[in-house]
Amino acid sequence: MTTSPRPEALPETIHHWIGGERVPSADGRTFDVLDPVSNQPYAQAARGSADDIARAVTAAKNAFGVWSAYDNRRRAQVLNKIADAIEARHDRLARFESFDSGLPITQARGQARRAAENFRYFADVIVGLGEEAFRQGTEQISYVVRTPVGVAGLITPWNTPFMLESWKLAPALASGCTLVLKPAEWTPLSASLWPEIFAEAGLPAGAANIVHGIGEEAGQALVDHPDVPLLSFTGSTDTGRHILRSSAPDLKTVSMELGGKSPAVVFADADLDAALDSIVFGVFSLNGERCTAGSRVLVERGVYDDFTTRLAERAAHVRVGDPADPDTQVGALVHPEHYDRVMNYVKIGREEGRLLAGGARPDHLDRGNYLQPTVFADVSRDARIFQEEIFGPVVAVAPFDTEDEAVELANATPFGLAAYIWTSDLKRGHRLAHAVESGMVWINSHNVRDLRTPFGGVKASGVGREGGAHSIDFYSDSKIVHVALGDVHVPRFGAAR
């Protein structure tokens, strides 16, 4: 039997955090939380309803006047204290994240570090961010004032949950918004650390509230609440479409980072060793549960056979095992429901492509949501494993002959989140970067992101951009103020001659 060590101080019940207090659901309901190695419940989480969302929104509204009145420097001080509190819990946070999500512990530690950096970064942004002013000769000056929108609704996914929560929490708080966070129901454990982090940092009670629960209940109630004018969502494209429809009657401001099926385009003149390292890491790290994974590998035909053979060999040697083991490179997929979904795509892939590696549970792991990294070659553009997001350690490989064909194949899906281009011809690299339909492109690089840059996709991969000053703009309303500097000369309609 495969087991994983339980972290110390696991809570038996994960409560909501509303108005600065841990509270159960109004109706007392809970739901089971499973660990992905045993697929057995290890805790109960409060199952939020519309009543709990309403309590949280009221708390956020009551705190808005307090938090939004903090000047930027004072808010930055609180954000830096939040970062300090995250770093002080670094090991515990990583162990919680790994146990709850199945992420390898070494990768979970990286996510914890990035979460702290997100708060430090937005503390710097809000202090250093200026506002625009425009002068019209000597007659008038106009200037922009940013004001926080109000109560922000944040809905976050189950992959790397704590870090992705920090991506939304930090800029929302930096902007002066108060908020209600609805974490993903499959991975609520690390979110149970936010209350003590916020309290230790001195965040005013009610500025940040957390309601756990099922998306169709608590998430829907947050989307529908009339006093939540702004929604930031990361998750599936289907859910994003539903949220857009639900928020349309109230004309809510939305930002959505949705699904991806990102191409990695490899030309024969590329540094093939570097490309191989990047592709293997990019699609198999985080258990393949990564929105920007280069899960479609397009290889120029002259090096196609050699490159796919090497890719399959590397995949076969990726270490799959207990998430708590520091030597593990791919852990357990997050939930049995998701595991079944990924395994169904593997079954489909056996009919649509040539299986070169993986495709089954590793022999040494008799239970848990484990899959050996899987490589399918000779995949056609119409294949489901080429078109649809799998969100697991599965990659589809296809050849191309010309640059135009590479662009066509790269764009031949509904998604457009990220793209990776490998070539020693930088002119060609730039041409492809401009031609590929995606929100982000990396040339001769793996997924290294500067926090100052906009993050988001096109087509079915999302709506809007967050990151850097773009995040502050999203959580703020911009007001333009026009001031006359001299006498005003206006045509005098209706005046006597």
BELZIDA-V557544 format. One record per residue. N is the residue number from 1. OMEGA is omega in whole degrees, 0 to 359 (NA if undefined). NEAR is the number of other C-alpha atoms within 12 Angstrom. D_FIRST is the distance of its C-alpha to the first C-alpha in whole Angstrom. Layout:
BEGIN
n=[N & N]
omega=[OMEGA & OMEGA]
near=[NEAR & NEAR]
d_first=[D_FIRST & D_FIRST]
END
This chain:
BEGIN
n=[1 & 2 & 3 & 4 & 5 & 6 & 7 & 8 & 9 & 10 & 11 & 12 & 13 & 14 & 15 & 16 & 17 & 18 & 19 & 20 & 21 & 22 & 23 & 24 & 25 & 26 & 27 & 28 & 29 & 30 & 31 & 32 & 33 & 34 & 35 & 36 & 37 & 38 & 39 & 40 & 41 & 42 & 43 & 44 & 45 & 46 & 47 & 48 & 49 & 50 & 51 & 52 & 53 & 54 & 55 & 56 & 57 & 58 & 59 & 60 & 61 & 62 & 63 & 64 & 65 & 66 & 67 & 68 & 69 & 70 & 71 & 72 & 73 & 74 & 75 & 76 & 77 & 78 & 79 & 80 & 81 & 82 & 83 & 84 & 85 & 86 & 87 & 88 & 89 & 90 & 91 & 92 & 93 & 94 & 95 & 96 & 97 & 98 & 99 & 100 & 101 & 102 & 103 & 104 & 105 & 106 & 107 & 108 & 109 & 110 & 111 & 112 & 113 & 114 & 115 & 116 & 117 & 118 & 119 & 120 & 121 & 122 & 123 & 124 & 125 & 126 & 127 & 128 & 129 & 130 & 131 & 132 & 133 & 134 & 135 & 136 & 137 & 138 & 139 & 140 & 141 & 142 & 143 & 144 & 145 & 146 & 147 & 148 & 149 & 150 & 151 & 152 & 153 & 154 & 155 & 156 & 157 & 158 & 159 & 160 & 161 & 162 & 163 & 164 & 165 & 166 & 167 & 168 & 169 & 170 & 171 & 172 & 173 & 174 & 175 & 176 & 177 & 178 & 179 & 180 & 181 & 182 & 183 & 184 & 185 & 186 & 187 & 188 & 189 & 190 & 191 & 192 & 193 & 194 & 195 & 196 & 197 & 198 & 199 & 200 & 201 & 202 & 203 & 204 & 205 & 206 & 207 & 208 & 209 & 210 & 211 & 212 & 213 & 214 & 215 & 216 & 217 & 218 & 219 & 220 & 221 & 222 & 223 & 224 & 225 & 226 & 227 & 228 & 229 & 230 & 231 & 232 & 233 & 234 & 235 & 236 & 237 & 238 & 239 & 240 & 241 & 242 & 243 & 244 & 245 & 246 & 247 & 248 & 249 & 250 & 251 & 252 & 253 & 254 & 255 & 256 & 257 & 258 & 259 & 260 & 261 & 262 & 263 & 264 & 265 & 266 & 267 & 268 & 269 & 270 & 271 & 272 & 273 & 274 & 275 & 276 & 277 & 278 & 279 & 280 & 281 & 282 & 283 & 284 & 285 & 286 & 287 & 288 & 289 & 290 & 291 & 292 & 293 & 294 & 295 & 296 & 297 & 298 & 299 & 300 & 301 & 302 & 303 & 304 & 305 & 306 & 307 & 308 & 309 & 310 & 311 & 312 & 313 & 314 & 315 & 316 & 317 & 318 & 319 & 320 & 321 & 322 & 323 & 324 & 325 & 326 & 327 & 328 & 329 & 330 & 331 & 332 & 333 & 334 & 335 & 336 & 337 & 338 & 339 & 340 & 341 & 342 & 343 & 344 & 345 & 346 & 347 & 348 & 349 & 350 & 351 & 352 & 353 & 354 & 355 & 356 & 357 & 358 & 359 & 360 & 361 & 362 & 363 & 364 & 365 & 366 & 367 & 368 & 369 & 370 & 371 & 372 & 373 & 374 & 375 & 376 & 377 & 378 & 379 & 380 & 381 & 382 & 383 & 384 & 385 & 386 & 387 & 388 & 389 & 390 & 391 & 392 & 393 & 394 & 395 & 396 & 397 & 398 & 399 & 400 & 401 & 402 & 403 & 404 & 405 & 406 & 407 & 408 & 409 & 410 & 411 & 412 & 413 & 414 & 415 & 416 & 417 & 418 & 419 & 420 & 421 & 422 & 423 & 424 & 425 & 426 & 427 & 428 & 429 & 430 & 431 & 432 & 433 & 434 & 435 & 436 & 437 & 438 & 439 & 440 & 441 & 442 & 443 & 444 & 445 & 446 & 447 & 448 & 449 & 450 & 451 & 452 & 453 & 454 & 455 & 456 & 457 & 458 & 459 & 460 & 461 & 462 & 463 & 464 & 465 & 466 & 467 & 468 & 469 & 470 & 471 & 472 & 473 & 474 & 475 & 476 & 477 & 478 & 479 & 480 & 481 & 482 & 483 & 484 & 485 & 486 & 487 & 488 & 489 & 490 & 491 & 492 & 493 & 494 & 495 & 496 & 497]
omega=[178 & 177 & 177 & 183 & 179 & 176 & 176 & 174 & 173 & 177 & 174 & 179 & 177 & 184 & 168 & 173 & 186 & 178 & 179 & 180 & 171 & 184 & 173 & 175 & 181 & 180 & 176 & 184 & 175 & 172 & 181 & 172 & 184 & 166 & 190 & 177 & 179 & 187 & 177 & 178 & 174 & 180 & 171 & 176 & 177 & 182 & 186 & 178 & 178 & 178 & 180 & 175 & 180 & 177 & 182 & 179 & 177 & 178 & 180 & 178 & 180 & 181 & 187 & 181 & 179 & 186 & 181 & 179 & 175 & 174 & 187 & 181 & 181 & 176 & 179 & 178 & 178 & 179 & 178 & 175 & 174 & 178 & 177 & 182 & 176 & 182 & 179 & 180 & 189 & 184 & 179 & 180 & 181 & 180 & 175 & 183 & 181 & 181 & 187 & 187 & 184 & 178 & 173 & 188 & 180 & 179 & 176 & 178 & 177 & 179 & 179 & 179 & 181 & 179 & 178 & 180 & 178 & 180 & 179 & 181 & 183 & 170 & 177 & 183 & 188 & 176 & 186 & 186 & 176 & 177 & 187 & 172 & 184 & 181 & 178 & 182 & 178 & 188 & 188 & 172 & 180 & 180 & 184 & 176 & 174 & 175 & 180 & 186 & 184 & 180 & 179 & 173 & 183 & 179 & 191 & 186 & 184 & 179 & 187 & 192 & 185 & 181 & 181 & 171 & 181 & 178 & 181 & 182 & 186 & 181 & 178 & 179 & 179 & 182 & 182 & 175 & 161 & 193 & 169 & 179 & 172 & 179 & 177 & 184 & 181 & 185 & 183 & 192 & 184 & 177 & 178 & 177 & 182 & 182 & 181 & 177 & 180 & 181 & 180 & 182 & 179 & 176 & 181 & 179 & 179 & 179 & 175 & 181 & 183 & 176 & 177 & 177 & 181 & 184 & 183 & 180 & 183 & 179 & 180 & 179 & 178 & 178 & 186 & 188 & 185 & 182 & 175 & 187 & 188 & 182 & 172 & 186 & 168 & 182 & 186 & 179 & 179 & 179 & 177 & 177 & 180 & 179 & 178 & 179 & 183 & 184 & 184 & 182 & 180 & 179 & 181 & 173 & 183 & 170 & 186 & 170 & 191 & 189 & 178 & 173 & 197 & 178 & 167 & 187 & 185 & 176 & 184 & 182 & 182 & 167 & 190 & 177 & 179 & 178 & 180 & 178 & 183 & 183 & 180 & 179 & 186 & 183 & 183 & 174 & 185 & 179 & 184 & 182 & 186 & 184 & 183 & 181 & 176 & 189 & 171 & 181 & 181 & 189 & 178 & 193 & 182 & 179 & 188 & 185 & 181 & 184 & 180 & 176 & 179 & 177 & 179 & 179 & 179 & 180 & 182 & 183 & 175 & 184 & 179 & 180 & 182 & 180 & 182 & 181 & 181 & 179 & 181 & 177 & 172 & 181 & 182 & 175 & 200 & 192 & 181 & 178 & 178 & 178 & 178 & 180 & 180 & 180 & 176 & 176 & 176 & 177 & 178 & 182 & 178 & 178 & 187 & 183 & 179 & 182 & 181 & 182 & 173 & 179 & 183 & 174 & 175 & 185 & 187 & 182 & 189 & 177 & 186 & 188 & 186 & 175 & 174 & 178 & 195 & 181 & 173 & 178 & 176 & 183 & 180 & 183 & 181 & 182 & 179 & 181 & 174 & 188 & 192 & 179 & 181 & 177 & 177 & 184 & 184 & 181 & 177 & 184 & 180 & 179 & 170 & 182 & 185 & 177 & 179 & 179 & 178 & 178 & 181 & 180 & 179 & 183 & 190 & 173 & 177 & 188 & 178 & 182 & 184 & 174 & 181 & 184 & 181 & 179 & 174 & 178 & 185 & 175 & 178 & 178 & 179 & 178 & 181 & 180 & 179 & 185 & 182 & 182 & 179 & 180 & 183 & 179 & 172 & 177 & 180 & 182 & 168 & 191 & 175 & 186 & 173 & 183 & 179 & 188 & 177 & 179 & 178 & 185 & 177 & 181 & 184 & 182 & 173 & 180 & 177 & 180 & 169 & 184 & 179 & 180 & 177 & 178 & 179 & 177 & 182 & 183 & 182 & 166 & 178 & 179 & 178 & 180 & 181 & 184 & 176 & 180 & 181 & 178 & 181 & 180 & 184 & 173 & 189 & 179 & 174 & 181 & 179 & 179 & NA]
near=[11 & 22 & 24 & 32 & 22 & 23 & 24 & 14 & 17 & 26 & 21 & 19 & 28 & 38 & 37 & 44 & 43 & 42 & 35 & 30 & 25 & 27 & 30 & 29 & 33 & 22 & 14 & 20 & 23 & 27 & 27 & 26 & 36 & 30 & 41 & 39 & 39 & 32 & 31 & 21 & 21 & 30 & 27 & 32 & 39 & 37 & 39 & 43 & 32 & 28 & 24 & 39 & 43 & 34 & 34 & 47 & 42 & 30 & 33 & 39 & 34 & 28 & 32 & 35 & 23 & 23 & 35 & 33 & 22 & 27 & 21 & 30 & 22 & 26 & 38 & 35 & 27 & 35 & 44 & 36 & 28 & 39 & 35 & 26 & 33 & 40 & 27 & 21 & 26 & 30 & 26 & 27 & 41 & 42 & 38 & 42 & 47 & 50 & 46 & 50 & 50 & 53 & 51 & 43 & 41 & 29 & 36 & 42 & 32 & 27 & 36 & 41 & 28 & 31 & 40 & 36 & 29 & 41 & 43 & 34 & 34 & 44 & 37 & 31 & 32 & 39 & 24 & 17 & 24 & 17 & 21 & 16 & 17 & 17 & 17 & 15 & 11 & 14 & 16 & 19 & 19 & 21 & 20 & 21 & 19 & 27 & 28 & 35 & 34 & 38 & 48 & 48 & 54 & 49 & 48 & 44 & 42 & 39 & 43 & 50 & 48 & 46 & 37 & 38 & 44 & 42 & 41 & 48 & 49 & 50 & 45 & 50 & 56 & 54 & 49 & 47 & 48 & 52 & 54 & 53 & 57 & 54 & 49 & 42 & 40 & 41 & 45 & 50 & 45 & 47 & 45 & 41 & 37 & 41 & 36 & 25 & 32 & 37 & 27 & 24 & 26 & 26 & 37 & 34 & 33 & 37 & 48 & 50 & 51 & 56 & 56 & 53 & 43 & 31 & 34 & 24 & 22 & 37 & 42 & 34 & 34 & 49 & 45 & 31 & 32 & 27 & 31 & 37 & 36 & 39 & 47 & 48 & 48 & 46 & 39 & 33 & 31 & 20 & 28 & 33 & 26 & 21 & 39 & 28 & 18 & 25 & 29 & 19 & 15 & 20 & 18 & 29 & 31 & 35 & 39 & 41 & 44 & 42 & 42 & 46 & 50 & 51 & 51 & 49 & 53 & 50 & 39 & 29 & 24 & 27 & 22 & 29 & 21 & 24 & 37 & 36 & 25 & 33 & 49 & 43 & 32 & 41 & 44 & 47 & 45 & 43 & 48 & 43 & 42 & 39 & 46 & 47 & 41 & 50 & 51 & 52 & 48 & 50 & 46 & 34 & 25 & 19 & 24 & 26 & 22 & 20 & 36 & 39 & 24 & 25 & 42 & 32 & 20 & 27 & 37 & 28 & 21 & 30 & 29 & 40 & 38 & 41 & 46 & 37 & 26 & 22 & 17 & 28 & 38 & 48 & 49 & 53 & 54 & 48 & 36 & 27 & 17 & 27 & 32 & 23 & 22 & 37 & 31 & 22 & 34 & 38 & 23 & 25 & 35 & 28 & 19 & 25 & 30 & 28 & 31 & 33 & 35 & 35 & 33 & 31 & 28 & 28 & 15 & 17 & 24 & 19 & 26 & 36 & 43 & 46 & 47 & 40 & 47 & 49 & 45 & 40 & 39 & 33 & 34 & 27 & 31 & 18 & 26 & 27 & 41 & 42 & 32 & 33 & 42 & 41 & 41 & 50 & 51 & 53 & 54 & 52 & 46 & 40 & 34 & 30 & 22 & 21 & 29 & 18 & 24 & 37 & 34 & 21 & 38 & 44 & 36 & 28 & 33 & 29 & 38 & 40 & 44 & 46 & 48 & 48 & 51 & 41 & 32 & 21 & 20 & 18 & 14 & 27 & 30 & 20 & 19 & 36 & 32 & 20 & 25 & 40 & 32 & 37 & 34 & 36 & 39 & 37 & 36 & 34 & 29 & 29 & 31 & 18 & 19 & 16 & 25 & 20 & 18 & 24 & 38 & 36 & 36 & 31 & 28 & 35 & 41 & 39 & 33 & 30 & 33 & 34 & 31 & 35 & 32 & 26 & 39 & 42 & 35 & 38 & 45 & 32 & 22 & 19 & 18 & 17 & 18 & 17 & 19 & 18 & 15 & 12 & 10 & 12 & 10 & 9 & 7 & 9 & 7 & 7 & 7 & 5 & 5]
d_first=[0 & 4 & 6 & 10 & 13 & 15 & 19 & 21 & 24 & 22 & 24 & 24 & 26 & 28 & 31 & 34 & 36 & 40 & 43 & 41 & 40 & 36 & 36 & 35 & 35 & 39 & 38 & 35 & 32 & 28 & 25 & 22 & 20 & 17 & 14 & 13 & 10 & 9 & 12 & 13 & 16 & 17 & 21 & 24 & 26 & 30 & 31 & 34 & 37 & 41 & 42 & 39 & 40 & 44 & 44 & 42 & 45 & 47 & 46 & 46 & 50 & 51 & 49 & 51 & 54 & 53 & 50 & 53 & 56 & 54 & 55 & 53 & 53 & 52 & 49 & 48 & 48 & 46 & 44 & 44 & 43 & 40 & 39 & 39 & 37 & 34 & 34 & 34 & 31 & 30 & 26 & 25 & 26 & 24 & 21 & 22 & 22 & 19 & 17 & 18 & 19 & 16 & 19 & 19 & 20 & 23 & 24 & 24 & 26 & 29 & 29 & 30 & 32 & 34 & 34 & 36 & 38 & 39 & 40 & 43 & 44 & 45 & 47 & 49 & 49 & 51 & 53 & 54 & 55 & 58 & 60 & 62 & 66 & 69 & 72 & 75 & 78 & 80 & 79 & 76 & 72 & 69 & 66 & 62 & 61 & 57 & 56 & 52 & 52 & 50 & 47 & 44 & 41 & 38 & 35 & 32 & 29 & 26 & 25 & 26 & 28 & 29 & 31 & 32 & 33 & 35 & 37 & 39 & 39 & 41 & 44 & 44 & 45 & 47 & 49 & 50 & 48 & 46 & 43 & 40 & 36 & 34 & 31 & 28 & 26 & 23 & 23 & 25 & 24 & 26 & 29 & 29 & 30 & 33 & 35 & 35 & 36 & 39 & 40 & 40 & 42 & 45 & 44 & 46 & 45 & 44 & 45 & 41 & 39 & 36 & 35 & 31 & 31 & 30 & 32 & 35 & 36 & 36 & 36 & 39 & 41 & 41 & 42 & 45 & 46 & 50 & 50 & 47 & 49 & 46 & 43 & 41 & 38 & 35 & 33 & 33 & 36 & 36 & 36 & 39 & 41 & 40 & 41 & 44 & 46 & 45 & 47 & 50 & 52 & 52 & 52 & 49 & 49 & 45 & 43 & 40 & 38 & 36 & 34 & 35 & 35 & 36 & 38 & 38 & 41 & 41 & 45 & 45 & 47 & 44 & 43 & 40 & 38 & 38 & 37 & 34 & 33 & 34 & 32 & 29 & 29 & 30 & 28 & 25 & 25 & 24 & 21 & 24 & 25 & 28 & 31 & 33 & 31 & 33 & 31 & 34 & 36 & 39 & 40 & 44 & 44 & 46 & 43 & 40 & 39 & 38 & 37 & 34 & 33 & 33 & 31 & 28 & 28 & 27 & 25 & 23 & 23 & 21 & 18 & 15 & 13 & 12 & 15 & 16 & 16 & 20 & 19 & 18 & 20 & 18 & 16 & 14 & 17 & 18 & 18 & 17 & 20 & 21 & 18 & 20 & 23 & 22 & 21 & 24 & 26 & 24 & 25 & 29 & 29 & 29 & 32 & 34 & 33 & 32 & 28 & 28 & 25 & 21 & 21 & 18 & 14 & 13 & 12 & 10 & 8 & 6 & 7 & 9 & 13 & 13 & 16 & 18 & 21 & 24 & 27 & 30 & 33 & 37 & 36 & 39 & 40 & 40 & 36 & 34 & 32 & 35 & 36 & 33 & 31 & 27 & 26 & 23 & 23 & 25 & 29 & 32 & 34 & 38 & 41 & 45 & 48 & 50 & 50 & 51 & 48 & 46 & 47 & 47 & 44 & 42 & 44 & 43 & 41 & 41 & 39 & 41 & 39 & 39 & 40 & 40 & 43 & 43 & 46 & 49 & 51 & 51 & 54 & 52 & 49 & 51 & 52 & 49 & 48 & 51 & 50 & 46 & 46 & 43 & 44 & 42 & 43 & 42 & 44 & 42 & 40 & 36 & 36 & 38 & 39 & 42 & 42 & 46 & 45 & 45 & 42 & 41 & 42 & 44 & 44 & 41 & 39 & 41 & 44 & 46 & 45 & 44 & 43 & 46 & 49 & 48 & 46 & 49 & 51 & 48 & 48 & 52 & 55 & 58 & 61 & 64 & 67 & 71 & 74 & 77 & 79 & 82 & 85 & 83 & 85 & 84 & 86 & 88 & 87 & 90 & 92 & 96 & 97]
END
